[in-house]
Amino acid sequence: EMKAMAPKAAALRESLARLMDEDSASFDGVSAAMKLPKATDAEKATRTASLQKALLAASEVPLETMRACLEVLALARFAAEKGNVNAVSDAAVSALQARAGLEGAGWNVRINAGAIKDPVSAARLRQEAERLCAEARALETEVLAKASARLGA
């Protein structure tokens, strides 16, 4: 069963690496929008629209990162339940790292959502990030409990 999970884990690793690059690119988009001229009303409007679009994109990428980290947590739970008892600490550590990555991405969502002027979009982004954080915290707790139980601790 563990060998069957390896392709999923490899795909998640690739997705997370891609998301790192996408996150960097989305930040570049925000930076570029902030550098647009704002001397005239037309320039201000163009800059504002560009910045809002870039902030939305810069929020969606970390949300996708959060979802991928949640999948890593699910794999860690499986490994804590079914994996070799001598590697149960690896499952626990991967859960800790996945949750840390998820929480870090959540902070990116929060900071970007705070600058989004559309209150509906901002609230949607914040709520999704909070939901994913809560789910991750619960899953991490479950993984650590299963790992401890397998070790008899």
RONUZA-880564 format. One record per atom (N, C-alpha, C): z, y negated, x negated; residue in three letters; residue number from 1; atom name. Coordinates in Angstrom, 1 decimal. Each point is the difference from the previous one (the first is absolute). Layout:
RONUZA-880564
((Z Y X) 'ALA' NUM 'CA')
...
end
This chain:
RONUZA-880564
((0.0 1.2 -0.8) 'GLU' 1 'N')
((0.0 -1.2 0.8) 'GLU' 1 'CA')
((0.0 -1.3 -0.9) 'GLU' 1 'C')
((0.7 0.1 -1.1) 'MET' 2 'N')
((0.1 -1.2 -0.9) 'MET' 2 'CA')
((-1.4 -0.2 -0.6) 'MET' 2 'C')
((-0.7 1.0 -0.4) 'LYS' 3 'N')
((-1.4 -0.1 -0.5) 'LYS' 3 'CA')
((-0.9 -0.7 1.0) 'LYS' 3 'C')
((0.2 0.3 1.2) 'ALA' 4 'N')
((-0.9 -0.5 1.1) 'ALA' 4 'CA')
((0.3 -1.5 0.1) 'ALA' 4 'C')
((1.1 -0.5 -0.4) 'MET' 5 'N')
((0.4 -1.4 0.1) 'MET' 5 'CA')
((-0.6 -0.8 -1.1) 'MET' 5 'C')
((-0.4 0.6 -1.1) 'ALA' 6 'N')
((-0.5 -0.7 -1.2) 'ALA' 6 'CA')
((-1.2 -0.9 0.3) 'ALA' 6 'C')
((-1.0 0.4 0.7) 'PRO' 7 'N')
((-1.1 -0.9 0.3) 'PRO' 7 'CA')
((0.4 -1.2 0.7) 'PRO' 7 'C')
((0.9 0.1 1.0) 'LYS' 8 'N')
((0.5 -1.1 0.7) 'LYS' 8 'CA')
((0.7 -1.0 -0.9) 'LYS' 8 'C')
((0.9 0.5 -0.9) 'ALA' 9 'N')
((0.7 -0.8 -0.9) 'ALA' 9 'CA')
((-1.0 -0.7 -1.0) 'ALA' 9 'C')
((-1.0 0.7 -0.4) 'ALA' 10 'N')
((-1.0 -0.6 -0.9) 'ALA' 10 'CA')
((-0.7 -1.1 0.7) 'ALA' 10 'C')
((-0.4 0.2 1.3) 'ALA' 11 'N')
((-0.7 -1.0 0.7) 'ALA' 11 'CA')
((0.9 -1.3 0.3) 'ALA' 11 'C')
((1.3 0.3 0.2) 'LEU' 12 'N')
((0.9 -1.2 0.2) 'LEU' 12 'CA')
((0.1 -0.7 -1.3) 'LEU' 12 'C')
((0.1 0.6 -1.2) 'ARG' 13 'N')
((0.1 -0.6 -1.3) 'ARG' 13 'CA')
((-1.3 -0.9 -0.2) 'ARG' 13 'C')
((-1.1 0.5 0.4) 'GLU' 14 'N')
((-1.3 -0.8 -0.1) 'GLU' 14 'CA')
((0.0 -1.2 0.9) 'GLU' 14 'C')
((0.5 0.3 1.2) 'SER' 15 'N')
((0.1 -1.1 1.0) 'SER' 15 'CA')
((0.9 -1.1 -0.5) 'SER' 15 'C')
((1.2 0.4 -0.5) 'LEU' 16 'N')
((0.9 -1.0 -0.4) 'LEU' 16 'CA')
((-0.5 -0.8 -1.2) 'LEU' 16 'C')
((-0.7 0.6 -0.9) 'ALA' 17 'N')
((-0.6 -0.7 -1.2) 'ALA' 17 'CA')
((-1.1 -1.0 0.5) 'ALA' 17 'C')
((-0.8 0.5 1.0) 'ARG' 18 'N')
((-1.0 -0.9 0.6) 'ARG' 18 'CA')
((0.7 -1.2 0.7) 'ARG' 18 'C')
((1.1 0.3 0.7) 'LEU' 19 'N')
((0.7 -1.1 0.7) 'LEU' 19 'CA')
((0.6 -1.0 -1.0) 'LEU' 19 'C')
((0.4 0.4 -1.2) 'MET' 20 'N')
((0.4 -0.9 -1.0) 'MET' 20 'CA')
((-1.0 -1.0 -0.3) 'MET' 20 'C')
((-1.2 0.5 -0.2) 'ASP' 21 'N')
((-1.2 -0.9 -0.3) 'ASP' 21 'CA')
((-0.3 -0.9 1.2) 'ASP' 21 'C')
((0.0 0.5 1.2) 'GLU' 22 'N')
((-0.3 -0.8 1.2) 'GLU' 22 'CA')
((1.1 -1.0 0.2) 'GLU' 22 'C')
((1.2 0.3 -0.3) 'ASP' 23 'N')
((1.1 -1.0 0.1) 'ASP' 23 'CA')
((-0.2 -1.2 -0.9) 'ASP' 23 'C')
((-0.4 0.4 -1.3) 'SER' 24 'N')
((-0.3 -1.1 -0.9) 'SER' 24 'CA')
((-1.1 -0.8 0.4) 'SER' 24 'C')
((-1.1 0.6 0.5) 'ALA' 25 'N')
((-1.1 -0.7 0.5) 'ALA' 25 'CA')
((0.3 -0.9 1.2) 'ALA' 25 'C')
((0.9 0.5 0.9) 'SER' 26 'N')
((0.3 -0.8 1.1) 'SER' 26 'CA')
((0.9 -1.2 -0.4) 'SER' 26 'C')
((0.8 0.1 -1.0) 'PHE' 27 'N')
((0.8 -1.1 -0.5) 'PHE' 27 'CA')
((-1.0 -1.0 -0.6) 'PHE' 27 'C')
((-1.0 0.5 -0.7) 'ASP' 28 'N')
((-1.0 -0.9 -0.6) 'ASP' 28 'CA')
((-0.7 -0.8 1.1) 'ASP' 28 'C')
((-0.2 0.6 1.2) 'GLY' 29 'N')
((-0.6 -0.7 1.1) 'GLY' 29 'CA')
((0.9 -1.1 0.5) 'GLY' 29 'C')
((1.3 0.2 0.1) 'VAL' 30 'N')
((0.9 -1.0 0.4) 'VAL' 30 'CA')
((0.0 -1.1 -1.0) 'VAL' 30 'C')
((0.0 0.3 -1.3) 'SER' 31 'N')
((0.0 -1.0 -1.1) 'SER' 31 'CA')
((-1.2 -0.9 0.1) 'SER' 31 'C')
((-1.2 0.7 0.2) 'ALA' 32 'N')
((-1.2 -0.7 0.1) 'ALA' 32 'CA')
((0.0 -1.0 1.2) 'ALA' 32 'C')
((0.5 0.5 1.1) 'ALA' 33 'N')
((0.0 -0.9 1.2) 'ALA' 33 'CA')
((0.9 -1.2 -0.2) 'ALA' 33 'C')
((1.1 0.2 -0.7) 'MET' 34 'N')
((0.9 -1.1 -0.3) 'MET' 34 'CA')
((-0.6 -1.0 -0.9) 'MET' 34 'C')
((-0.9 0.4 -0.8) 'LYS' 35 'N')
((-0.7 -1.0 -0.9) 'LYS' 35 'CA')
((-1.1 -0.8 0.6) 'LYS' 35 'C')
((-0.4 0.4 1.3) 'LEU' 36 'N')
((-1.1 -0.7 0.6) 'LEU' 36 'CA')
((0.4 -1.5 0.2) 'LEU' 36 'C')
((-1.0 -0.9 0.0) 'PRO' 37 'N')
((0.2 -1.4 0.1) 'PRO' 37 'CA')
((0.6 -0.3 1.4) 'PRO' 37 'C')
((0.8 -1.1 0.0) 'LYS' 38 'N')
((0.6 -0.4 1.3) 'LYS' 38 'CA')
((0.1 -1.5 0.1) 'LYS' 38 'C')
((-1.1 -0.6 -0.5) 'ALA' 39 'N')
((0.0 -1.5 0.1) 'ALA' 39 'CA')
((-0.4 -0.5 1.4) 'ALA' 39 'C')
((-0.9 0.7 0.6) 'THR' 40 'N')
((-0.5 -0.5 1.3) 'THR' 40 'CA')
((0.6 0.9 1.1) 'THR' 40 'C')
((-0.1 -0.4 1.3) 'ASP' 41 'N')
((0.4 0.8 1.1) 'ASP' 41 'CA')
((-0.8 1.3 0.1) 'ASP' 41 'C')
((-1.3 -0.1 -0.3) 'ALA' 42 'N')
((-0.9 1.2 0.0) 'ALA' 42 'CA')
((0.5 1.0 -1.1) 'ALA' 42 'C')
((0.3 -0.6 -1.2) 'GLU' 43 'N')
((0.4 0.9 -1.1) 'GLU' 43 'CA')
((1.4 0.6 0.3) 'GLU' 43 'C')
((0.8 -0.8 0.6) 'LYS' 44 'N')
((1.4 0.6 0.4) 'LYS' 44 'CA')
((-0.2 1.1 1.0) 'LYS' 44 'C')
((-0.9 -0.2 1.0) 'ALA' 45 'N')
((-0.2 1.1 1.0) 'ALA' 45 'CA')
((-0.6 1.2 -0.6) 'ALA' 45 'C')
((-0.9 -0.1 -0.9) 'THR' 46 'N')
((-0.6 1.1 -0.7) 'THR' 46 'CA')
((1.0 0.7 -0.8) 'THR' 46 'C')
((0.8 -0.8 -0.8) 'ARG' 47 'N')
((1.0 0.6 -0.8) 'ARG' 47 'CA')
((1.1 0.8 0.8) 'ARG' 47 'C')
((0.4 -0.6 1.1) 'THR' 48 'N')
((1.0 0.6 0.9) 'THR' 48 'CA')
((-0.5 1.3 0.5) 'THR' 48 'C')
((-1.3 0.0 0.5) 'ALA' 49 'N')
((-0.6 1.2 0.6) 'ALA' 49 'CA')
((-0.1 1.1 -1.1) 'ALA' 49 'C')
((-0.4 -0.4 -1.1) 'SER' 50 'N')
((-0.2 1.0 -1.1) 'SER' 50 'CA')
((1.3 0.5 -0.5) 'SER' 50 'C')
((1.0 -0.8 0.0) 'LEU' 51 'N')
((1.4 0.4 -0.4) 'LEU' 51 'CA')
((0.6 1.0 1.0) 'LEU' 51 'C')
((-0.2 -0.3 1.3) 'GLN' 52 'N')
((0.5 0.8 1.0) 'GLN' 52 'CA')
((-0.6 1.4 0.0) 'GLN' 52 'C')
((-1.3 0.0 -0.2) 'LYS' 53 'N')
((-0.8 1.3 -0.1) 'LYS' 53 'CA')
((0.5 0.8 -1.2) 'LYS' 53 'C')
((0.2 -0.7 -1.1) 'ALA' 54 'N')
((0.4 0.7 -1.3) 'ALA' 54 'CA')
((1.5 0.5 0.2) 'ALA' 54 'C')
((0.8 -0.8 0.6) 'LEU' 55 'N')
((1.4 0.5 0.2) 'LEU' 55 'CA')
((0.1 1.2 0.9) 'LEU' 55 'C')
((-0.9 0.1 1.0) 'LEU' 56 'N')
((0.0 1.1 0.9) 'LEU' 56 'CA')
((-0.5 1.3 -0.8) 'LEU' 56 'C')
((-1.0 -0.2 -0.8) 'ALA' 57 'N')
((-0.5 1.1 -0.8) 'ALA' 57 'CA')
((1.1 0.4 -1.1) 'ALA' 57 'C')
((0.7 -1.0 -0.5) 'ALA' 58 'N')
((1.0 0.3 -1.0) 'ALA' 58 'CA')
((1.3 0.6 0.7) 'ALA' 58 'C')
((0.0 0.0 1.3) 'SER' 59 'N')
((1.1 0.7 0.7) 'SER' 59 'CA')
((-0.4 1.4 0.4) 'SER' 59 'C')
((-1.3 0.2 0.3) 'GLU' 60 'N')
((-0.4 1.3 0.4) 'GLU' 60 'CA')
((0.0 1.1 -1.1) 'GLU' 60 'C')
((-0.3 -0.5 -1.2) 'VAL' 61 'N')
((-0.1 1.0 -1.1) 'VAL' 61 'CA')
((1.4 0.5 -0.3) 'VAL' 61 'C')
((1.1 -0.8 -0.1) 'PRO' 62 'N')
((1.3 0.6 -0.2) 'PRO' 62 'CA')
((0.5 0.9 1.2) 'PRO' 62 'C')
((-0.5 -0.4 1.2) 'LEU' 63 'N')
((0.3 0.9 1.1) 'LEU' 63 'CA')
((-0.6 1.4 -0.2) 'LEU' 63 'C')
((-1.2 0.0 -0.5) 'GLU' 64 'N')
((-0.6 1.3 -0.3) 'GLU' 64 'CA')
((0.7 0.7 -1.1) 'GLU' 64 'C')
((0.5 -0.7 -1.0) 'THR' 65 'N')
((0.8 0.6 -1.0) 'THR' 65 'CA')
((1.3 0.6 0.5) 'THR' 65 'C')
((0.6 -0.7 1.0) 'MET' 66 'N')
((1.2 0.5 0.6) 'MET' 66 'CA')
((-0.3 1.3 0.7) 'MET' 66 'C')
((-1.1 0.1 0.7) 'ARG' 67 'N')
((-0.3 1.2 0.7) 'ARG' 67 'CA')
((-0.2 1.2 -1.0) 'ARG' 67 'C')
((-0.7 -0.3 -1.1) 'ALA' 68 'N')
((-0.2 1.0 -1.0) 'ALA' 68 'CA')
((1.3 0.5 -0.6) 'ALA' 68 'C')
((0.9 -1.0 -0.3) 'CYS' 69 'N')
((1.3 0.4 -0.5) 'CYS' 69 'CA')
((0.8 0.8 1.0) 'CYS' 69 'C')
((-0.2 -0.2 1.2) 'LEU' 70 'N')
((0.7 0.8 1.1) 'LEU' 70 'CA')
((-0.5 1.4 -0.1) 'LEU' 70 'C')
((-1.3 0.2 -0.2) 'GLU' 71 'N')
((-0.6 1.3 -0.2) 'GLU' 71 'CA')
((0.6 0.7 -1.2) 'GLU' 71 'C')
((0.2 -0.7 -1.1) 'VAL' 72 'N')
((0.6 0.5 -1.2) 'VAL' 72 'CA')
((1.4 0.5 0.4) 'VAL' 72 'C')
((0.7 -0.8 0.7) 'LEU' 73 'N')
((1.4 0.5 0.5) 'LEU' 73 'CA')
((-0.1 1.3 0.8) 'LEU' 73 'C')
((-1.0 0.1 0.8) 'ALA' 74 'N')
((-0.1 1.2 0.8) 'ALA' 74 'CA')
((-0.3 1.2 -0.9) 'ALA' 74 'C')
((-0.8 -0.2 -1.1) 'LEU' 75 'N')
((-0.2 1.1 -0.9) 'LEU' 75 'CA')
((1.3 0.3 -0.8) 'LEU' 75 'C')
((0.7 -1.0 -0.3) 'ALA' 76 'N')
((1.3 0.2 -0.7) 'ALA' 76 'CA')
((1.0 0.8 0.9) 'ALA' 76 'C')
((0.0 -0.2 1.3) 'ARG' 77 'N')
((0.8 0.7 0.9) 'ARG' 77 'CA')
((-0.4 1.5 -0.1) 'ARG' 77 'C')
((-1.3 0.2 0.1) 'PHE' 78 'N')
((-0.6 1.4 -0.1) 'PHE' 78 'CA')
((0.5 0.7 -1.3) 'PHE' 78 'C')
((-0.2 -0.8 -1.1) 'ALA' 79 'N')
((0.4 0.6 -1.3) 'ALA' 79 'CA')
((1.5 0.3 0.0) 'ALA' 79 'C')
((0.8 -0.9 0.6) 'ALA' 80 'N')
((1.5 0.2 0.0) 'ALA' 80 'CA')
((0.3 1.3 0.8) 'ALA' 80 'C')
((-0.8 0.2 1.0) 'GLU' 81 'N')
((0.3 1.2 0.9) 'GLU' 81 'CA')
((-0.5 1.3 -0.6) 'GLU' 81 'C')
((-1.2 -0.1 -0.5) 'LYS' 82 'N')
((-0.8 1.3 -0.3) 'LYS' 82 'CA')
((-0.2 0.2 -1.5) 'LYS' 82 'C')
((0.1 -1.1 -0.8) 'GLY' 83 'N')
((-0.3 0.1 -1.4) 'GLY' 83 'CA')
((1.0 0.8 -0.8) 'GLY' 83 'C')
((-0.4 0.3 -1.3) 'ASN' 84 'N')
((0.9 0.7 -0.9) 'ASN' 84 'CA')
((1.3 -0.8 -0.1) 'ASN' 84 'C')
((1.1 0.7 0.1) 'VAL' 85 'N')
((1.3 -0.6 0.0) 'VAL' 85 'CA')
((0.2 -0.7 -1.4) 'VAL' 85 'C')
((-0.6 0.4 -1.0) 'ASN' 86 'N')
((0.1 -0.6 -1.3) 'ASN' 86 'CA')
((-0.7 -1.3 -0.1) 'ASN' 86 'C')
((-0.9 -0.3 1.0) 'ALA' 87 'N')
((-0.7 -1.2 0.0) 'ALA' 87 'CA')
((0.4 -0.9 1.2) 'ALA' 87 'C')
((1.1 0.3 0.6) 'VAL' 88 'N')
((0.5 -0.8 1.1) 'VAL' 88 'CA')
((0.3 -1.4 -0.4) 'VAL' 88 'C')
((0.4 -0.2 -1.2) 'SER' 89 'N')
((0.3 -1.4 -0.5) 'SER' 89 'CA')
((-1.3 -0.8 0.0) 'SER' 89 'C')
((-1.1 0.7 -0.3) 'ASP' 90 'N')
((-1.3 -0.8 0.1) 'ASP' 90 'CA')
((-0.3 -0.5 1.4) 'ASP' 90 'C')
((0.3 0.8 1.0) 'ALA' 91 'N')
((-0.2 -0.4 1.4) 'ALA' 91 'CA')
((0.9 -1.2 0.3) 'ALA' 91 'C')
((1.2 0.1 -0.5) 'ALA' 92 'N')
((1.0 -1.1 0.3) 'ALA' 92 'CA')
((-0.5 -1.3 -0.7) 'ALA' 92 'C')
((-0.4 0.1 -1.3) 'VAL' 93 'N')
((-0.5 -1.2 -0.7) 'VAL' 93 'CA')
((-1.3 -0.5 0.6) 'VAL' 93 'C')
((-0.8 0.8 0.4) 'SER' 94 'N')
((-1.3 -0.5 0.6) 'SER' 94 'CA')
((0.3 -0.7 1.3) 'SER' 94 'C')
((1.0 0.5 0.8) 'ALA' 95 'N')
((0.4 -0.7 1.2) 'ALA' 95 'CA')
((0.6 -1.4 -0.3) 'ALA' 95 'C')
((0.8 -0.1 -1.0) 'LEU' 96 'N')
((0.6 -1.3 -0.5) 'LEU' 96 'CA')
((-1.2 -0.9 -0.4) 'LEU' 96 'C')
((-0.9 0.5 -0.8) 'GLN' 97 'N')
((-1.1 -0.9 -0.4) 'GLN' 97 'CA')
((-0.9 -0.4 1.1) 'GLN' 97 'C')
((-0.3 0.9 0.9) 'ALA' 98 'N')
((-0.9 -0.3 1.1) 'ALA' 98 'CA')
((0.7 -1.1 0.9) 'ALA' 98 'C')
((1.3 0.2 0.2) 'ARG' 99 'N')
((0.6 -1.0 0.9) 'ARG' 99 'CA')
((0.0 -1.4 -0.7) 'ARG' 99 'C')
((0.3 0.0 -1.4) 'ALA' 100 'N')
((0.0 -1.2 -0.7) 'ALA' 100 'CA')
((-1.4 -0.7 0.1) 'ALA' 100 'C')
((-1.1 0.8 -0.2) 'GLY' 101 'N')
((-1.3 -0.6 0.2) 'GLY' 101 'CA')
((-0.3 -0.5 1.4) 'GLY' 101 'C')
((0.5 0.7 1.0) 'LEU' 102 'N')
((-0.2 -0.4 1.3) 'LEU' 102 'CA')
((0.8 -1.3 0.3) 'LEU' 102 'C')
((1.2 -0.1 -0.5) 'GLU' 103 'N')
((0.8 -1.2 0.2) 'GLU' 103 'CA')
((-0.6 -1.2 -0.7) 'GLU' 103 'C')
((-0.5 0.2 -1.2) 'GLY' 104 'N')
((-0.7 -1.0 -0.8) 'GLY' 104 'CA')
((-1.2 -0.5 0.8) 'GLY' 104 'C')
((-0.8 0.9 0.5) 'ALA' 105 'N')
((-1.2 -0.4 0.8) 'ALA' 105 'CA')
((0.5 -0.8 1.3) 'ALA' 105 'C')
((1.1 0.4 0.5) 'GLY' 106 'N')
((0.5 -0.7 1.2) 'GLY' 106 'CA')
((0.4 -1.4 -0.3) 'GLY' 106 'C')
((0.5 -0.3 -1.2) 'TRP' 107 'N')
((0.3 -1.3 -0.4) 'TRP' 107 'CA')
((-1.3 -0.9 -0.1) 'TRP' 107 'C')
((-1.1 0.7 -0.4) 'ASN' 108 'N')
((-1.2 -0.8 -0.1) 'ASN' 108 'CA')
((-0.5 -0.3 1.4) 'ASN' 108 'C')
((0.1 0.9 1.0) 'VAL' 109 'N')
((-0.3 -0.3 1.3) 'VAL' 109 'CA')
((0.8 -1.1 0.6) 'VAL' 109 'C')
((1.3 0.0 -0.3) 'ARG' 110 'N')
((0.9 -1.0 0.6) 'ARG' 110 'CA')
((-0.4 -1.4 -0.6) 'ARG' 110 'C')
((-0.2 -0.1 -1.3) 'ILE' 111 'N')
((-0.3 -1.3 -0.6) 'ILE' 111 'CA')
((-1.4 -0.5 0.5) 'ILE' 111 'C')
((-0.9 0.8 0.2) 'ASN' 112 'N')
((-1.4 -0.4 0.4) 'ASN' 112 'CA')
((0.1 -0.3 1.5) 'ASN' 112 'C')
((0.7 0.8 0.8) 'ALA' 113 'N')
((0.1 -0.3 1.4) 'ALA' 113 'CA')
((0.7 -1.3 0.3) 'ALA' 113 'C')
((0.9 -0.4 -0.9) 'GLY' 114 'N')
((0.8 -1.2 0.2) 'GLY' 114 'CA')
((-0.9 -1.3 -0.1) 'GLY' 114 'C')
((-1.2 0.2 -0.7) 'ALA' 115 'N')
((-0.9 -1.1 -0.1) 'ALA' 115 'CA')
((-1.2 0.0 1.0) 'ALA' 115 'C')
((0.0 1.1 0.8) 'ILE' 116 'N')
((-1.1 0.1 1.0) 'ILE' 116 'CA')
((0.4 -0.8 1.3) 'ILE' 116 'C')
((-0.9 -0.9 0.4) 'LYS' 117 'N')
((0.3 -0.9 1.1) 'LYS' 117 'CA')
((-0.1 0.6 1.3) 'LYS' 117 'C')
((-0.7 1.1 0.2) 'ASP' 118 'N')
((-0.1 0.6 1.3) 'ASP' 118 'CA')
((1.2 0.8 0.2) 'ASP' 118 'C')
((0.9 -0.4 1.0) 'PRO' 119 'N')
((1.3 0.7 0.1) 'PRO' 119 'CA')
((-0.2 1.4 0.5) 'PRO' 119 'C')
((-1.0 0.3 0.7) 'VAL' 120 'N')
((-0.2 1.4 0.5) 'VAL' 120 'CA')
((-0.4 0.9 -1.2) 'VAL' 120 'C')
((-0.9 -0.4 -0.8) 'SER' 121 'N')
((-0.3 0.8 -1.2) 'SER' 121 'CA')
((1.1 0.1 -1.0) 'SER' 121 'C')
((0.7 -1.1 -0.2) 'ALA' 122 'N')
((1.2 0.1 -0.9) 'ALA' 122 'CA')
((1.1 0.9 0.5) 'ALA' 122 'C')
((0.2 0.0 1.3) 'ALA' 123 'N')
((1.0 0.9 0.6) 'ALA' 123 'CA')
((-0.4 1.4 0.0) 'ALA' 123 'C')
((-1.3 0.3 0.2) 'ARG' 124 'N')
((-0.5 1.3 -0.1) 'ARG' 124 'CA')
((0.2 0.6 -1.4) 'ARG' 124 'C')
((-0.3 -0.8 -1.0) 'LEU' 125 'N')
((0.1 0.4 -1.4) 'LEU' 125 'CA')
((1.4 0.3 -0.3) 'LEU' 125 'C')
((0.9 -0.9 0.3) 'ARG' 126 'N')
((1.4 0.2 -0.3) 'ARG' 126 'CA')
((0.6 1.2 0.7) 'ARG' 126 'C')
((-0.4 0.2 1.3) 'GLN' 127 'N')
((0.6 1.1 0.8) 'GLN' 127 'CA')
((-0.5 1.4 -0.6) 'GLN' 127 'C')
((-1.3 0.0 -0.4) 'GLU' 128 'N')
((-0.5 1.2 -0.6) 'GLU' 128 'CA')
((0.7 0.3 -1.3) 'GLU' 128 'C')
((0.2 -1.0 -0.8) 'ALA' 129 'N')
((0.7 0.2 -1.3) 'ALA' 129 'CA')
((1.4 0.5 0.2) 'ALA' 129 'C')
((0.7 -0.6 1.0) 'GLU' 130 'N')
((1.4 0.4 0.3) 'GLU' 130 'CA')
((0.0 1.4 0.5) 'GLU' 130 'C')
((-0.9 0.4 0.9) 'ARG' 131 'N')
((0.0 1.3 0.5) 'ARG' 131 'CA')
((-0.2 1.0 -1.1) 'ARG' 131 'C')
((-1.0 -0.3 -0.9) 'LEU' 132 'N')
((-0.2 1.0 -1.1) 'LEU' 132 'CA')
((1.2 0.0 -1.0) 'LEU' 132 'C')
((0.6 -1.1 -0.2) 'CYS' 133 'N')
((1.2 0.0 -0.9) 'CYS' 133 'CA')
((1.1 0.9 0.6) 'CYS' 133 'C')
((0.2 -0.2 1.3) 'ALA' 134 'N')
((1.1 0.8 0.7) 'ALA' 134 'CA')
((-0.4 1.5 0.0) 'ALA' 134 'C')
((-1.2 0.3 0.2) 'GLU' 135 'N')
((-0.5 1.4 -0.1) 'GLU' 135 'CA')
((0.2 0.6 -1.4) 'GLU' 135 'C')
((-0.3 -0.8 -1.0) 'ALA' 136 'N')
((0.1 0.5 -1.3) 'ALA' 136 'CA')
((1.5 0.2 -0.4) 'ALA' 136 'C')
((0.8 -0.9 0.4) 'ARG' 137 'N')
((1.5 0.1 -0.3) 'ARG' 137 'CA')
((0.5 1.3 0.6) 'ARG' 137 'C')
((-0.4 0.3 1.2) 'ALA' 138 'N')
((0.5 1.2 0.7) 'ALA' 138 'CA')
((-0.6 1.3 -0.8) 'ALA' 138 'C')
((-1.2 -0.1 -0.3) 'LEU' 139 'N')
((-0.6 1.1 -0.7) 'LEU' 139 'CA')
((0.5 0.3 -1.4) 'LEU' 139 'C')
((0.3 -1.1 -0.7) 'GLU' 140 'N')
((0.6 0.1 -1.3) 'GLU' 140 'CA')
((1.4 0.7 0.1) 'GLU' 140 'C')
((0.8 -0.5 1.0) 'THR' 141 'N')
((1.3 0.6 0.2) 'THR' 141 'CA')
((-0.1 1.5 0.3) 'THR' 141 'C')
((-1.0 0.4 0.8) 'GLU' 142 'N')
((-0.3 1.4 0.3) 'GLU' 142 'CA')
((-0.4 0.8 -1.3) 'GLU' 142 'C')
((-0.8 -0.6 -0.8) 'VAL' 143 'N')
((-0.5 0.7 -1.2) 'VAL' 143 'CA')
((1.2 0.2 -0.9) 'VAL' 143 'C')
((0.8 -1.0 -0.2) 'LEU' 144 'N')
((1.1 0.1 -0.9) 'LEU' 144 'CA')
((1.1 1.0 0.5) 'LEU' 144 'C')
((0.2 0.0 1.3) 'ALA' 145 'N')
((0.9 1.0 0.6) 'ALA' 145 'CA')
((-0.5 1.4 -0.2) 'ALA' 145 'C')
((-1.3 0.2 0.2) 'LYS' 146 'N')
((-0.6 1.4 -0.2) 'LYS' 146 'CA')
((0.1 0.4 -1.5) 'LYS' 146 'C')
((-0.3 -1.0 -0.9) 'ALA' 147 'N')
((0.1 0.4 -1.4) 'ALA' 147 'CA')
((1.4 0.3 -0.4) 'ALA' 147 'C')
((1.0 -0.8 0.5) 'SER' 148 'N')
((1.4 0.3 -0.3) 'SER' 148 'CA')
((0.4 1.4 0.5) 'SER' 148 'C')
((-0.4 0.3 1.3) 'ALA' 149 'N')
((0.3 1.3 0.6) 'ALA' 149 'CA')
((-0.6 1.1 -0.8) 'ALA' 149 'C')
((-1.2 -0.2 -0.5) 'ARG' 150 'N')
((-0.6 1.1 -0.8) 'ARG' 150 'CA')
((0.7 0.2 -1.3) 'ARG' 150 'C')
((0.6 -1.0 -0.5) 'LEU' 151 'N')
((0.7 0.1 -1.3) 'LEU' 151 'CA')
((1.5 0.4 0.3) 'LEU' 151 'C')
((0.4 0.1 1.2) 'GLY' 152 'N')
((1.4 0.4 0.4) 'GLY' 152 'CA')
((0.9 -1.2 -0.3) 'GLY' 152 'C')
((-0.5 -1.2 0.0) 'ALA' 153 'N')
((0.9 -1.1 -0.4) 'ALA' 153 'CA')
((0.4 -0.7 1.3) 'ALA' 153 'C')
end
